[in-house]
């Protein structure tokens, strides 16, 4: 795909329109880090002259509420606007009200990003009304704004009304109290359009987690759910685990940094056993130990769809790694396993290496910072000599000394399908 700048038939000192010939997308942007009146004049001329413009990227230009009306004028001049990014510009409620008036009439508009601004409920309500009127909008990012309960209620009404065609929604860190999320989560139950939902860093309680689980049991269209960095705990993921057993649409589930322990992992593992569609499960930065790992390992022995499992930064010891090795040995779908920043040690890494002699599916294993020494490296090298399929093993930040490195290098000379990365170098 070629990329080329176009000066649009006149001298531009500040603004450029970047043409992507491969898919005919044409983007109006500026290299300036801060929009000034002269820059806006150039952008307005560009927008008026070039009828092929489709995308407007003015994120992080620091224009703020004062220049927002002029920016809206520029956006309004792009007749066939498909995507607009106004993130990180300190836009307030009045700015969003102005922008919303434009959104209503942009029949080709698909993507809106107004994240990391300064608007609240009033601006959010205005935008939801506009998106409800303009049914072409498919992607919306409201993250890192204080939309409050009224703003979230307007969003919930939009999702539950059947008038929205939103397929991707991001509402990360929107400063809303957990009880106000109830109407929003309930609205997901019967929504048949939304495919991806990001709801990270919102202080969601176990009660809200239960509501998400209940919604997942009824919703078969949501494919990506990100609930990262919420204090859901074991109680909050119990129904999510149950939903996994019957949920047909979900492909990626992110539950990192959610205070999940062994009990929660057991519930998720139980659902994962029966699940037939999930491709990625991210559980890093939780409190999962040997018991939880054993439950997930039991699921791996039966699950035939999961390709990625992340368990970095948990409480996994050698016994947990041995359990997971037993699951890996009989698994035919998993291609990436992440176990970094745990304490599986030599026993754990050797158990995994033994399993990898049988397993043909795994392509990447991350076991960085796990207390592995040269003893474990030497034993592991012996097991991996006969590996018949490609494998990348990441062992940085361990305690592997020279003899261990030499053993891995010798193994690599005998089997070029295996690559091992250590703190010293990749072998």
NUPASE-34607 format. One record per residue (C-alpha): x, y, z; residue number from 1. Coordinates in nm, 4 decimals. Each point is the difference from the previous one (the first is absolute). Layout:
BEGIN
+----------+----------+----------+-----+
!       xx !       yy !       zz !  nr !
+----------+----------+----------+-----+
!        X !        Y !        Z ! NUM !
...
+----------+----------+----------+-----+
end
This chain:
BEGIN
+----------+----------+----------+-----+
!       xx !       yy !       zz !  nr !
+----------+----------+----------+-----+
!   0.0000 !   0.0000 !   0.0000 !   1 !
!   0.1375 !   0.3422 !  -0.0991 !   2 !
!  -0.0159 !   0.3115 !   0.2140 !   3 !
!   0.0318 !   0.3475 !  -0.1468 !   4 !
!  -0.0779 !   0.3508 !   0.1181 !   5 !
!  -0.2198 !   0.2272 !  -0.2058 !   6 !
!   0.0183 !   0.3820 !   0.0152 !   7 !
!  -0.3521 !   0.0358 !  -0.1359 !   8 !
!   0.0934 !   0.2535 !  -0.2657 !   9 !
!   0.1267 !   0.2788 !   0.2245 !  10 !
!   0.2878 !   0.0798 !   0.2301 !  11 !
!  -0.0430 !  -0.1588 !   0.3440 !  12 !
!   0.2377 !   0.1006 !   0.2748 !  13 !
!  -0.1627 !  -0.1888 !   0.2841 !  14 !
!  -0.2671 !  -0.2437 !  -0.1189 !  15 !
!   0.0372 !  -0.3090 !  -0.2112 !  16 !
!  -0.2446 !  -0.2527 !  -0.1398 !  17 !
!   0.1466 !  -0.3500 !  -0.0141 !  18 !
!  -0.1358 !  -0.2162 !  -0.2775 !  19 !
!   0.0045 !  -0.3777 !   0.0435 !  20 !
!  -0.0408 !  -0.1285 !  -0.3524 !  21 !
!  -0.0592 !  -0.3631 !   0.0946 !  22 !
!  -0.3539 !   0.0508 !   0.1364 !  23 !
!  -0.0677 !   0.3591 !  -0.1135 !  24 !
!  -0.0081 !   0.1267 !   0.3599 !  25 !
!   0.1110 !   0.3628 !   0.0168 !  26 !
!   0.0959 !   0.1504 !   0.3350 !  27 !
!   0.0059 !   0.3644 !   0.1023 !  28 !
!   0.2557 !   0.0645 !   0.2740 !  29 !
!   0.2849 !   0.2326 !   0.0951 !  30 !
!   0.3530 !  -0.0602 !   0.1273 !  31 !
!  -0.0401 !   0.2888 !   0.2442 !  32 !
!  -0.0207 !  -0.1057 !   0.3665 !  33 !
!  -0.2317 !   0.2901 !   0.0793 !  34 !
!  -0.2738 !   0.1446 !  -0.2179 !  35 !
!   0.0171 !   0.3750 !  -0.0526 !  36 !
!  -0.2304 !   0.2261 !  -0.2038 !  37 !
!   0.2324 !  -0.0026 !  -0.3034 !  38 !
!   0.0121 !  -0.3807 !   0.0085 !  39 !
!  -0.3782 !  -0.0132 !   0.0169 !  40 !
!  -0.0243 !   0.2337 !  -0.2987 !  41 !
!   0.2135 !  -0.2412 !  -0.2022 !  42 !
!  -0.2034 !  -0.2991 !   0.1169 !  43 !
!  -0.3240 !   0.1720 !  -0.0956 !  44 !
!   0.1300 !   0.0770 !  -0.3481 !  45 !
!   0.1095 !  -0.3625 !  -0.0366 !  46 !
!  -0.3362 !  -0.1321 !   0.1137 !  47 !
!  -0.1906 !   0.2247 !  -0.2390 !  48 !
!   0.2181 !  -0.0679 !  -0.3044 !  49 !
!   0.0507 !  -0.3743 !   0.0216 !  50 !
!  -0.3293 !  -0.1815 !  -0.0499 !  51 !
!   0.1677 !  -0.3396 !   0.0454 !  52 !
!   0.0802 !   0.0449 !   0.3695 !  53 !
!  -0.1305 !  -0.2819 !   0.2183 !  54 !
!   0.1962 !   0.0147 !   0.3289 !  55 !
!   0.0760 !   0.2816 !   0.2449 !  56 !
!   0.2741 !  -0.0681 !   0.2580 !  57 !
!   0.0510 !   0.2915 !   0.2371 !  58 !
!   0.0737 !  -0.1907 !   0.3198 !  59 !
!   0.2335 !   0.1598 !   0.2548 !  60 !
!   0.0045 !   0.3408 !  -0.1683 !  61 !
!  -0.0871 !   0.1884 !   0.3209 !  62 !
!  -0.2547 !   0.2297 !  -0.1605 !  63 !
!  -0.2418 !  -0.0053 !   0.2972 !  64 !
!  -0.3503 !   0.1482 !   0.0324 !  65 !
!   0.0923 !   0.3403 !  -0.1418 !  66 !
!   0.0991 !  -0.1288 !  -0.3440 !  67 !
!  -0.2427 !  -0.2953 !   0.0046 !  68 !
!  -0.2709 !   0.1804 !  -0.2047 !  69 !
!   0.2516 !   0.0717 !  -0.2760 !  70 !
!   0.1177 !  -0.3591 !   0.0053 !  71 !
!  -0.3623 !  -0.1095 !  -0.0312 !  72 !
!  -0.0272 !   0.2265 !  -0.3022 !  73 !
!   0.2948 !  -0.1817 !  -0.1574 !  74 !
!  -0.1539 !  -0.3383 !   0.0756 !  75 !
!  -0.3347 !   0.1097 !  -0.1404 !  76 !
!   0.1626 !   0.0884 !  -0.3334 !  77 !
!   0.1056 !  -0.3624 !  -0.0578 !  78 !
!  -0.3071 !  -0.1128 !  -0.1916 !  79 !
!   0.0701 !  -0.3740 !  -0.0008 !  80 !
!   0.1566 !  -0.0242 !   0.3444 !  81 !
!   0.0476 !  -0.3600 !   0.1132 !  82 !
!   0.2245 !   0.0373 !   0.3054 !  83 !
!   0.0768 !   0.2820 !   0.2435 !  84 !
!   0.2525 !  -0.0054 !   0.2859 !  85 !
!  -0.0141 !   0.2935 !   0.2442 !  86 !
!   0.1556 !  -0.1760 !   0.3003 !  87 !
!   0.2157 !   0.1825 !   0.2554 !  88 !
!  -0.1159 !   0.3555 !  -0.0680 !  89 !
!  -0.1686 !   0.1132 !   0.3268 !  90 !
!  -0.3421 !   0.0172 !  -0.1658 !  91 !
!  -0.2753 !   0.0971 !   0.2462 !  92 !
!  -0.3781 !  -0.0466 !  -0.0087 !  93 !
!  -0.0579 !   0.2983 !  -0.2283 !  94 !
!   0.2618 !  -0.1336 !  -0.2416 !  95 !
!  -0.1782 !  -0.3368 !  -0.0147 !  96 !
!  -0.3391 !   0.1636 !  -0.0530 !  97 !
!   0.1477 !   0.1874 !  -0.2969 !  98 !
!   0.1624 !  -0.3151 !  -0.1385 !  99 !
!  -0.3213 !  -0.1996 !   0.0468 ! 100 !
!  -0.1884 !   0.2352 !  -0.2302 ! 101 !
!   0.2408 !  -0.0998 !  -0.2769 ! 102 !
!  -0.0150 !  -0.3714 !   0.0748 ! 103 !
!  -0.3752 !  -0.0149 !  -0.0573 ! 104 !
!   0.0312 !   0.0785 !  -0.3702 ! 105 !
!   0.3166 !  -0.1929 !  -0.0973 ! 106 !
!  -0.1559 !  -0.2951 !  -0.1797 ! 107 !
!   0.3345 !  -0.1725 !  -0.0710 ! 108 !
!   0.1476 !   0.0407 !   0.3492 ! 109 !
!   0.1126 !  -0.3333 !   0.1494 ! 110 !
!   0.2607 !   0.0741 !   0.2690 ! 111 !
!   0.0074 !   0.2622 !   0.2787 ! 112 !
!   0.2774 !   0.0377 !   0.2592 ! 113 !
!  -0.0511 !   0.2692 !   0.2643 ! 114 !
!   0.1939 !  -0.1730 !   0.2783 ! 115 !
!   0.2183 !   0.1793 !   0.2563 ! 116 !
!  -0.1853 !   0.3299 !  -0.0017 ! 117 !
!  -0.1851 !   0.1975 !   0.2678 ! 118 !
!  -0.3700 !  -0.0365 !  -0.0780 ! 119 !
!  -0.2604 !  -0.1399 !   0.2365 ! 120 !
!  -0.3603 !  -0.1162 !  -0.0033 ! 121 !
!  -0.1377 !   0.2892 !  -0.2063 ! 122 !
!   0.2453 !  -0.0536 !  -0.2849 ! 123 !
!  -0.0485 !  -0.3759 !   0.0090 ! 124 !
!  -0.3804 !   0.0291 !  -0.0130 ! 125 !
!   0.0228 !   0.2307 !  -0.3018 ! 126 !
!   0.2331 !  -0.2392 !  -0.1811 ! 127 !
!  -0.2229 !  -0.3020 !   0.0770 ! 128 !
!  -0.2979 !   0.1800 !  -0.1532 ! 129 !
!   0.2057 !   0.0752 !  -0.3102 ! 130 !
!   0.1240 !  -0.3593 !  -0.0316 ! 131 !
!  -0.3568 !  -0.1232 !   0.0450 ! 132 !
!  -0.1075 !   0.2217 !  -0.2887 ! 133 !
!   0.2980 !  -0.0889 !  -0.2198 ! 134 !
!  -0.0122 !  -0.3788 !  -0.0268 ! 135 !
!   0.3211 !  -0.0224 !  -0.2032 ! 136 !
!   0.2288 !   0.0352 !   0.3062 ! 137 !
!   0.1542 !  -0.3401 !   0.0801 ! 138 !
!   0.2905 !   0.0852 !   0.2324 ! 139 !
!   0.0041 !   0.2381 !   0.2976 ! 140 !
!   0.2690 !   0.0717 !   0.2612 ! 141 !
!  -0.1081 !   0.2008 !   0.3057 ! 142 !
!   0.2805 !  -0.1135 !   0.2303 ! 143 !
!   0.1565 !   0.2212 !   0.2664 ! 144 !
!  -0.2828 !   0.2500 !   0.0267 ! 145 !
!  -0.2267 !   0.0667 !   0.2997 ! 146 !
!  -0.3292 !  -0.0889 !  -0.1680 ! 147 !
!  -0.1639 !  -0.0825 !   0.3351 ! 148 !
!  -0.3244 !  -0.1859 !   0.0578 ! 149 !
!  -0.2161 !   0.2060 !  -0.2362 ! 150 !
!   0.2453 !  -0.0411 !  -0.2843 ! 151 !
!   0.0190 !  -0.3756 !   0.0512 ! 152 !
!  -0.3797 !  -0.0195 !   0.0233 ! 153 !
!  -0.0277 !   0.1707 !  -0.3406 ! 154 !
!   0.2504 !  -0.2497 !  -0.1395 ! 155 !
!  -0.1957 !  -0.2904 !   0.1506 ! 156 !
!  -0.3214 !   0.1286 !  -0.1564 ! 157 !
!   0.1738 !   0.0201 !  -0.3354 ! 158 !
!   0.1289 !  -0.3581 !   0.0250 ! 159 !
!  -0.3374 !  -0.1334 !   0.1084 ! 160 !
!  -0.2097 !   0.1979 !  -0.2469 ! 161 !
!   0.0808 !  -0.1984 !  -0.3115 ! 162 !
!   0.0758 !   0.3243 !  -0.1882 ! 163 !
!   0.3769 !  -0.0244 !   0.0412 ! 164 !
!   0.2343 !  -0.1820 !  -0.2351 ! 165 !
!   0.2989 !   0.0290 !   0.2334 ! 166 !
!   0.2342 !  -0.2963 !  -0.0419 ! 167 !
!   0.2917 !   0.1233 !   0.2115 ! 168 !
!  -0.0283 !   0.2009 !   0.3214 ! 169 !
!   0.2737 !   0.1135 !   0.2411 ! 170 !
!  -0.0993 !   0.1379 !   0.3412 ! 171 !
!   0.3214 !  -0.0431 !   0.1969 ! 172 !
!   0.0393 !   0.2088 !   0.3166 ! 173 !
!  -0.3113 !   0.2144 !  -0.0367 ! 174 !
!  -0.0391 !   0.0937 !   0.3691 ! 175 !
!  -0.3410 !  -0.1615 !   0.0521 ! 176 !
!  -0.1099 !  -0.1602 !   0.3271 ! 177 !
!  -0.0477 !  -0.3767 !  -0.0172 ! 178 !
!  -0.3809 !   0.0060 !   0.0623 ! 179 !
!  -0.0450 !   0.2230 !  -0.3058 ! 180 !
!   0.1512 !  -0.2750 !  -0.2157 ! 181 !
!  -0.2947 !  -0.2312 !   0.0642 ! 182 !
!  -0.2294 !   0.1488 !  -0.2661 ! 183 !
!   0.2904 !   0.0013 !  -0.2464 ! 184 !
!   0.0844 !  -0.3692 !   0.0511 ! 185 !
!  -0.3651 !  -0.1049 !  -0.0118 ! 186 !
!  -0.0339 !   0.1821 !  -0.3339 ! 187 !
!   0.2625 !  -0.2338 !  -0.1437 ! 188 !
!  -0.2209 !  -0.3058 !   0.0453 ! 189 !
!  -0.2113 !   0.0580 !  -0.3088 ! 190 !
!   0.2378 !   0.2120 !  -0.2042 ! 191 !
!   0.0733 !  -0.1798 !  -0.3285 ! 192 !
!   0.2503 !   0.2445 !  -0.1521 ! 193 !
!   0.2848 !   0.0575 !   0.2456 ! 194 !
!   0.3063 !  -0.2166 !  -0.0710 ! 195 !
!   0.2731 !   0.1546 !   0.2173 ! 196 !
!  -0.0318 !   0.1613 !   0.3430 ! 197 !
!   0.2829 !   0.1549 !   0.2029 ! 198 !
!  -0.0998 !   0.0749 !   0.3584 ! 199 !
!   0.3345 !   0.0072 !   0.1820 ! 200 !
!   0.0991 !   0.1987 !   0.3105 ! 201 !
!  -0.3511 !   0.0823 !   0.1176 ! 202 !
!   0.0065 !  -0.1321 !   0.3596 ! 203 !
!  -0.2684 !  -0.2530 !  -0.0895 ! 204 !
!  -0.1210 !  -0.1988 !   0.3011 ! 205 !
!  -0.0705 !  -0.3744 !   0.0229 ! 206 !
!  -0.3693 !   0.0821 !  -0.0433 ! 207 !
!   0.0633 !   0.1612 !  -0.3380 ! 208 !
!   0.2151 !  -0.2998 !  -0.0940 ! 209 !
!  -0.2986 !  -0.2246 !   0.0673 ! 210 !
!  -0.2130 !   0.2164 !  -0.2285 ! 211 !
!   0.2584 !  -0.0366 !  -0.2768 ! 212 !
!  -0.0153 !  -0.3770 !   0.0468 ! 213 !
!  -0.3800 !   0.0019 !  -0.0244 ! 214 !
!   0.0165 !   0.2135 !  -0.3159 ! 215 !
!   0.2556 !  -0.2308 !  -0.1617 ! 216 !
!  -0.2369 !  -0.2920 !   0.0467 ! 217 !
!  -0.2539 !   0.1773 !  -0.2227 ! 218 !
!   0.2246 !   0.1954 !  -0.2367 ! 219 !
!   0.1561 !  -0.1991 !  -0.2840 ! 220 !
!   0.1336 !   0.2881 !  -0.2101 ! 221 !
!   0.2647 !   0.1515 !   0.2318 ! 222 !
!   0.3390 !  -0.1371 !  -0.1065 ! 223 !
!   0.2471 !   0.2077 !   0.2060 ! 224 !
!  -0.0500 !   0.0985 !   0.3646 ! 225 !
!   0.2674 !   0.1943 !   0.1900 ! 226 !
!  -0.0634 !   0.0344 !   0.3755 ! 227 !
!   0.3619 !   0.0601 !   0.0964 ! 228 !
!   0.0909 !   0.1712 !   0.3281 ! 229 !
!  -0.3325 !  -0.0280 !   0.1807 ! 230 !
!  -0.0367 !  -0.1438 !   0.3548 ! 231 !
!  -0.2316 !  -0.2808 !  -0.1129 ! 232 !
!   0.1575 !  -0.2668 !   0.2191 ! 233 !
!  -0.1009 !  -0.3663 !   0.0010 ! 234 !
!  -0.3642 !   0.0838 !   0.0595 ! 235 !
!  -0.0117 !   0.2371 !  -0.2948 ! 236 !
!   0.1232 !  -0.2556 !  -0.2553 ! 237 !
!  -0.2124 !  -0.2919 !   0.1230 ! 238 !
!  -0.2837 !   0.0582 !  -0.2484 ! 239 !
!   0.2443 !   0.0957 !  -0.2729 ! 240 !
!   0.1514 !  -0.3464 !   0.0427 ! 241 !
!  -0.3441 !  -0.1571 !  -0.0239 ! 242 !
!  -0.0746 !   0.2038 !  -0.3127 ! 243 !
!   0.3136 !  -0.1315 !  -0.1696 ! 244 !
!  -0.1519 !  -0.3478 !  -0.0070 ! 245 !
!  -0.2802 !   0.1064 !  -0.2343 ! 246 !
!   0.1160 !   0.3324 !  -0.1484 ! 247 !
!   0.0309 !  -0.0391 !  -0.3767 ! 248 !
!   0.1294 !   0.3371 !  -0.1150 ! 249 !
!   0.2768 !   0.1020 !   0.2411 ! 250 !
!   0.3499 !  -0.0275 !  -0.1501 ! 251 !
!   0.2155 !   0.2084 !   0.2356 ! 252 !
!  -0.0453 !   0.0513 !   0.3746 ! 253 !
!   0.2330 !   0.2311 !   0.1953 ! 254 !
!  -0.0182 !  -0.0308 !   0.3801 ! 255 !
!   0.3453 !   0.1249 !   0.0938 ! 256 !
!   0.0630 !   0.1731 !   0.3327 ! 257 !
!  -0.3481 !  -0.0880 !   0.1282 ! 258 !
!   0.0927 !  -0.1552 !   0.3400 ! 259 !
!  -0.0897 !  -0.3500 !  -0.1180 ! 260 !
!   0.1263 !  -0.2840 !   0.2172 ! 261 !
!  -0.0206 !  -0.3769 !  -0.0100 ! 262 !
!  -0.3769 !  -0.0144 !   0.0458 ! 263 !
!  -0.0594 !   0.2347 !  -0.2915 ! 264 !
!   0.2460 !  -0.1922 !  -0.2167 ! 265 !
!  -0.1858 !  -0.3214 !   0.0826 ! 266 !
!  -0.3274 !   0.1520 !  -0.1188 ! 267 !
!   0.1620 !   0.1257 !  -0.3203 ! 268 !
!   0.1692 !  -0.3353 !  -0.0561 ! 269 !
!  -0.3282 !  -0.1837 !   0.0417 ! 270 !
!  -0.1623 !   0.2144 !  -0.2692 ! 271 !
!   0.3050 !  -0.0210 !  -0.2247 ! 272 !
!  -0.0292 !  -0.3790 !  -0.0056 ! 273 !
!  -0.3323 !   0.0267 !  -0.1820 ! 274 !
!   0.0763 !   0.3098 !  -0.2065 ! 275 !
!   0.0330 !  -0.0413 !  -0.3749 ! 276 !
!   0.0833 !   0.3476 !  -0.1270 ! 277 !
!   0.2310 !   0.1998 !   0.2309 ! 278 !
!   0.3409 !   0.0687 !  -0.1566 ! 279 !
!   0.1738 !   0.2114 !   0.2650 ! 280 !
!  -0.0267 !   0.0116 !   0.3798 ! 281 !
!   0.2120 !   0.2597 !   0.1818 ! 282 !
!   0.0332 !  -0.0489 !   0.3767 ! 283 !
!   0.3303 !   0.1737 !   0.0740 ! 284 !
!   0.0589 !   0.2035 !   0.3171 ! 285 !
!  -0.2428 !  -0.1973 !   0.2136 ! 286 !
!   0.0337 !  -0.2220 !   0.3100 ! 287 !
!  -0.0218 !  -0.3430 !  -0.1631 ! 288 !
!   0.2045 !  -0.2761 !   0.1627 ! 289 !
!   0.0417 !  -0.3759 !  -0.0250 ! 290 !
!  -0.3679 !  -0.0886 !   0.0434 ! 291 !
!  -0.1183 !   0.2481 !  -0.2617 ! 292 !
!   0.2722 !  -0.1091 !  -0.2415 ! 293 !
!  -0.1078 !  -0.3626 !   0.0405 ! 294 !
!  -0.3569 !   0.0955 !  -0.0957 ! 295 !
!   0.1190 !   0.1856 !  -0.3094 ! 296 !
!   0.2269 !  -0.2921 !  -0.0907 ! 297 !
!  -0.2967 !  -0.2374 !   0.0197 ! 298 !
!  -0.1836 !   0.2303 !  -0.2405 ! 299 !
!   0.2943 !  -0.0018 !  -0.2417 ! 300 !
!  -0.0170 !  -0.3774 !  -0.0201 ! 301 !
!  -0.3516 !   0.0210 !  -0.1426 ! 302 !
!  -0.0258 !   0.3403 !  -0.1680 ! 303 !
!   0.0635 !   0.0024 !  -0.3752 ! 304 !
!  -0.0392 !   0.3707 !  -0.0857 ! 305 !
!   0.2221 !   0.2070 !   0.2339 ! 306 !
!   0.3177 !   0.1303 !  -0.1658 ! 307 !
!   0.1329 !   0.2447 !   0.2600 ! 308 !
!   0.0140 !  -0.0241 !   0.3797 ! 309 !
!   0.1697 !   0.2750 !   0.2053 ! 310 !
!   0.0880 !  -0.0653 !   0.3655 ! 311 !
!   0.2857 !   0.2460 !   0.0527 ! 312 !
!   0.0472 !   0.1499 !   0.3464 ! 313 !
!  -0.2041 !  -0.2462 !   0.2031 ! 314 !
!   0.1001 !  -0.2342 !   0.2852 ! 315 !
!   0.1053 !  -0.2956 !  -0.2121 ! 316 !
!   0.2610 !  -0.2333 !   0.1496 ! 317 !
!   0.1519 !  -0.3259 !  -0.1231 ! 318 !
!  -0.3173 !  -0.1973 !   0.0718 ! 319 !
!  -0.2064 !   0.2412 !  -0.2080 ! 320 !
!   0.2417 !  -0.0377 !  -0.2922 ! 321 !
!  -0.0145 !  -0.3798 !   0.0318 ! 322 !
!  -0.3793 !   0.0127 !  -0.0174 ! 323 !
!   0.0076 !   0.2284 !  -0.3020 ! 324 !
!   0.2549 !  -0.2272 !  -0.1652 ! 325 !
!  -0.2458 !  -0.2871 !   0.0349 ! 326 !
!  -0.2652 !   0.2078 !  -0.1718 ! 327 !
!   0.2372 !   0.1179 !  -0.2722 ! 328 !
!   0.1127 !  -0.3537 !  -0.0759 ! 329 !
!  -0.3495 !  -0.0992 !  -0.1119 ! 330 !
!  -0.1085 !   0.3338 !  -0.1486 ! 331 !
!  -0.0191 !   0.0412 !  -0.3784 ! 332 !
!  -0.1001 !   0.3668 !  -0.0410 ! 333 !
!   0.2076 !   0.2247 !   0.2308 ! 334 !
!   0.2737 !   0.1898 !  -0.1871 ! 335 !
!   0.1091 !   0.2527 !   0.2665 ! 336 !
!   0.0454 !  -0.0499 !   0.3746 ! 337 !
!   0.1128 !   0.2887 !   0.2239 ! 338 !
!   0.1388 !  -0.0821 !   0.3463 ! 339 !
!   0.2535 !   0.2792 !   0.0584 ! 340 !
!   0.0639 !   0.1565 !   0.3420 ! 341 !
!  -0.0981 !  -0.3034 !   0.2052 ! 342 !
!   0.2156 !  -0.2472 !   0.1985 ! 343 !
!  -0.0248 !  -0.3277 !  -0.1914 ! 344 !
!   0.3774 !  -0.0585 !   0.0324 ! 345 !
!   0.1977 !  -0.2895 !  -0.1463 ! 346 !
!  -0.2597 !  -0.2654 !   0.0786 ! 347 !
!  -0.2713 !   0.1975 !  -0.1749 ! 348 !
!   0.1972 !   0.0791 !  -0.3150 ! 349 !
!   0.1202 !  -0.3598 !  -0.0337 ! 350 !
!  -0.3585 !  -0.1276 !   0.0300 ! 351 !
!  -0.1049 !   0.2378 !  -0.2771 ! 352 !
!   0.2937 !  -0.1055 !  -0.2170 ! 353 !
!  -0.1008 !  -0.3641 !   0.0394 ! 354 !
!  -0.3539 !   0.0847 !  -0.1077 ! 355 !
!   0.1333 !   0.1879 !  -0.3014 ! 356 !
!   0.1567 !  -0.3205 !  -0.1320 ! 357 !
!  -0.3542 !  -0.1284 !  -0.0566 ! 358 !
!  -0.1891 !   0.3209 !  -0.0659 ! 359 !
!   0.0166 !   0.1120 !  -0.3641 ! 360 !
!  -0.2223 !   0.3091 !   0.0151 ! 361 !
!   0.1790 !   0.2417 !   0.2364 ! 362 !
!   0.2142 !   0.2527 !  -0.1848 ! 363 !
!   0.0881 !   0.2477 !   0.2779 ! 364 !
!   0.0571 !  -0.0510 !   0.3733 ! 365 !
!   0.0870 !   0.2967 !   0.2235 ! 366 !
!   0.1670 !  -0.0919 !   0.3292 ! 367 !
!   0.2080 !   0.3086 !   0.0768 ! 368 !
!   0.0954 !   0.0841 !   0.3596 ! 369 !
!  -0.0890 !  -0.3392 !   0.1461 ! 370 !
!   0.3069 !  -0.0988 !   0.2014 ! 371 !
!   0.1271 !  -0.2416 !  -0.2653 ! 372 !
!   0.3699 !  -0.0900 !   0.0458 ! 373 !
!   0.2571 !  -0.1730 !  -0.2178 ! 374 !
!  -0.1134 !  -0.3350 !   0.1463 ! 375 !
!  -0.3454 !   0.0519 !  -0.1481 ! 376 !
!   0.1441 !   0.1307 !  -0.3264 ! 377 !
!   0.2218 !  -0.3039 !  -0.0463 ! 378 !
!  -0.2859 !  -0.2435 !   0.0648 ! 379 !
!  -0.2324 !   0.1995 !  -0.2232 ! 380 !
!   0.2517 !  -0.0002 !  -0.2852 ! 381 !
!   0.0088 !  -0.3783 !   0.0116 ! 382 !
!  -0.3776 !  -0.0282 !  -0.0275 ! 383 !
!  -0.0277 !   0.2486 !  -0.2868 ! 384 !
!   0.2589 !  -0.1650 !  -0.2258 ! 385 !
!  -0.2701 !  -0.2184 !  -0.1535 ! 386 !
!  -0.2622 !   0.2755 !  -0.0451 ! 387 !
!  -0.1380 !  -0.0375 !  -0.3542 ! 388 !
!  -0.1925 !   0.3280 !  -0.0385 ! 389 !
!   0.0939 !   0.3667 !   0.0307 ! 390 !
!   0.0217 !   0.1376 !   0.3539 ! 391 !
!   0.1106 !   0.3317 !   0.1541 ! 392 !
!   0.0834 !  -0.0180 !   0.3698 ! 393 !
!   0.0556 !   0.3258 !   0.1904 ! 394 !
!   0.2156 !  -0.0327 !   0.3141 ! 395 !
!   0.1355 !   0.3492 !   0.0611 ! 396 !
!   0.0527 !   0.1279 !   0.3583 ! 397 !
!   0.0755 !  -0.3485 !   0.1321 ! 398 !
!   0.3170 !  -0.1248 !   0.1710 ! 399 !
!   0.1462 !  -0.2095 !  -0.2791 ! 400 !
!   0.3794 !  -0.0025 !   0.0147 ! 401 !
!   0.2591 !  -0.0899 !  -0.2625 ! 402 !
!  -0.0430 !  -0.3779 !   0.0019 ! 403 !
!  -0.3725 !   0.0377 !  -0.0487 ! 404 !
!   0.0522 !   0.2363 !  -0.2916 ! 405 !
!   0.2482 !  -0.2430 !  -0.1566 ! 406 !
!  -0.2518 !  -0.2844 !   0.0320 ! 407 !
!  -0.2670 !   0.2065 !  -0.1721 ! 408 !
!   0.2418 !   0.0952 !  -0.2783 ! 409 !
!   0.0889 !  -0.3674 !  -0.0535 ! 410 !
!  -0.3693 !  -0.0867 !  -0.0128 ! 411 !
!  -0.0518 !   0.2713 !  -0.2623 ! 412 !
!   0.2750 !  -0.1473 !  -0.2171 ! 413 !
!  -0.1816 !  -0.3338 !   0.0095 ! 414 !
!  -0.3484 !   0.1465 !  -0.0533 ! 415 !
!  -0.0437 !   0.3264 !  -0.1874 ! 416 !
!  -0.3771 !  -0.0037 !   0.0526 ! 417 !
!   0.0387 !   0.1156 !   0.3618 ! 418 !
!   0.1033 !   0.3544 !   0.0954 ! 419 !
!   0.0737 !   0.0927 !   0.3619 ! 420 !
!   0.0388 !   0.3614 !   0.1161 ! 421 !
!   0.1986 !   0.0557 !   0.3188 ! 422 !
!   0.1379 !   0.3089 !   0.1717 ! 423 !
!   0.3336 !  -0.0578 !  -0.1744 ! 424 !
!  -0.1237 !  -0.0506 !  -0.3573 ! 425 !
!  -0.2348 !  -0.1986 !  -0.2178 ! 426 !
!   0.1299 !  -0.3500 !  -0.0750 ! 427 !
+----------+----------+----------+-----+
end
